Amino acid sequence: MDKNLEIDNVDYQILSLLMEDAGTPYTEIAKKINVSGGTVHVRMKKLQEMGIVKGSSLVINYSKLGYDITAFLGIYLEKSSFYDQAAQELQQIPEVVNVHYTTGNYSMFVKIICRDTQHLREVLHDKIQKVTGISRTETIISLQESMNRNIKLNA
């Protein structure tokens, strides 16, 4: 591990607790691992500066907001050299929430969230199919997400 990226057991404990609930106050984390709140704050700042922590996020139940379709798209590119351009264009589509450059059958694998099947059709036809370099897509609709978690960190 790069000397600038050395983290210790305290850092791992802080990360593990925040991965369980990113909203946990630093003072509560400090009590659980027997350090000061200031220590947790300083360690988190260090982890952010090192690029290990890239902010925090909310876990949203999109169906409660009227977004009932989660779909995964296997994307075939005309040439692999189109990846960077296609990724940039996909980032401009609000319904696209994940973009991966992959091995295997697809050049890219993308996750999108839509209100309903009509909205999905519009996103596919009017937005994604117009992205530079995309030759075709295969759509897989998720019927249910049973798990979405972080990995367990080992110190």
C-alpha positions in Angstrom: 0.0 0.0 0.0 1.3 3.5 -0.9 2.7 5.2 2.2 0.3 8.1 1.7 -2.6 5.6 1.8 -1.8 3.9 5.1 -4.8 3.5 7.2 -5.1 1.8 10.6 -7.6 -0.2 12.6 -9.3 3.0 13.9 -9.9 4.1 10.3 -11.3 0.7 9.4 -13.6 0.9 12.4 -14.9 4.3 11.5 -15.5 3.2 7.9 -17.3 0.1 9.0 -19.6 2.0 11.2 -20.4 4.6 8.6 -21.0 1.9 5.9 -23.7 0.5 8.2 -25.3 3.9 8.6 -23.7 7.0 6.9 -25.9 9.2 9.1 -24.2 8.1 12.4 -22.9 11.2 14.2 -19.2 11.3 14.7 -19.7 11.6 18.5 -21.6 8.3 18.5 -18.8 6.6 16.4 -16.2 8.0 18.8 -18.0 6.5 21.8 -18.2 3.1 20.1 -14.5 2.9 19.3 -13.2 4.8 22.4 -11.7 7.9 20.7 -12.7 11.5 20.7 -15.2 13.1 18.3 -12.3 15.3 17.0 -10.3 12.2 16.1 -13.2 10.8 14.0 -13.5 14.2 12.3 -9.8 14.4 11.5 -9.7 10.8 10.3 -12.6 11.3 8.0 -11.0 14.4 6.5 -7.8 12.4 5.9 -9.8 9.5 4.3 -11.6 12.0 2.0 -8.3 13.7 1.0 -6.9 10.2 0.2 -9.8 9.5 -2.0 -11.0 6.5 0.0 -14.2 8.3 1.0 -16.0 10.1 -1.8 -18.7 11.9 0.1 -21.9 10.2 1.3 -25.2 9.3 -0.2 -28.8 8.7 0.7 -30.5 5.4 0.0 -33.8 6.3 -1.7 -36.8 4.1 -2.2 -37.6 5.3 -5.7 -40.8 3.3 -6.0 -42.3 5.5 -3.1 -41.5 8.5 -5.3 -43.3 7.0 -8.4 -40.2 5.4 -10.1 -41.3 1.8 -10.4 -38.8 0.5 -13.1 -35.2 -0.4 -12.5 -33.5 -1.7 -15.6 -30.1 -2.8 -16.6 -28.8 -2.2 -20.1 -26.1 -4.2 -21.8 -24.7 -1.7 -24.3 -22.8 -2.7 -27.5 -20.5 0.0 -28.8 -19.6 0.3 -32.5 -15.9 0.5 -31.4 -14.3 0.5 -27.9 -12.8 3.9 -28.7 -16.3 5.3 -28.3 -16.4 4.5 -24.6 -15.3 7.8 -23.1 -17.7 9.8 -25.4 -20.6 7.5 -24.7 -19.9 7.6 -20.9 -19.9 11.4 -20.9 -23.2 11.5 -22.9 -24.8 8.9 -20.6 -23.9 11.0 -17.6 -26.1 13.8 -19.0 -29.2 11.5 -18.9 -30.9 11.9 -15.5 -32.4 8.4 -15.4 -28.9 6.8 -15.8 -27.6 6.1 -12.3 -24.6 3.7 -12.9 -22.2 3.3 -15.9 -19.7 0.5 -16.1 -17.1 -0.4 -18.7 -17.1 -4.1 -18.9 -15.6 -7.3 -20.3 -17.7 -10.0 -21.8 -20.6 -9.6 -24.3 -21.3 -5.9 -23.5 -19.0 -3.0 -23.8 -20.9 -1.2 -21.1 -23.4 -2.1 -18.4 -25.8 0.7 -17.3 -28.5 1.0 -14.6 -31.4 3.3 -15.2 -34.5 4.2 -13.1 -37.8 5.2 -14.7 -41.3 5.9 -13.6 -43.0 3.2 -15.8 -42.6 1.2 -19.0 -43.6 4.2 -21.1 -40.9 6.3 -19.5 -38.4 3.5 -20.0 -39.3 3.3 -23.7 -38.8 7.1 -24.1 -35.4 7.0 -22.3 -34.3 4.1 -24.5 -35.5 5.5 -27.8 -35.2 9.2 -27.3 -32.0 9.4 -25.2 -29.8 6.3 -25.0 -30.1 5.1 -28.6 -28.9 8.5 -29.7 -25.7 8.4 -27.7 -22.6 8.5 -29.9 -21.1 5.1 -30.5 -23.9 2.9 -29.2 -24.9 0.4 -31.8 -27.5 -1.5 -29.8 -28.7 -2.3 -26.3 -30.3 -5.2 -24.4 -32.6 -4.3 -21.6 -33.1 -6.4 -18.4 -35.9 -5.2 -16.1 -35.4 -5.9 -12.4 -38.4 -7.3 -10.7 -37.0 -6.9 -7.2 -33.8 -5.9 -5.4 -33.1 -8.3 -2.6 -29.8 -6.9 -1.5 -27.7 -3.8 -1.9 -24.8 -3.6 0.5 -21.2 -2.6 1.0 -18.5 -5.2 1.4 -17.1 -5.9 4.9 -13.8 -4.3 5.5 -10.9 -6.3 7.0 -8.3 -4.3 9.0 
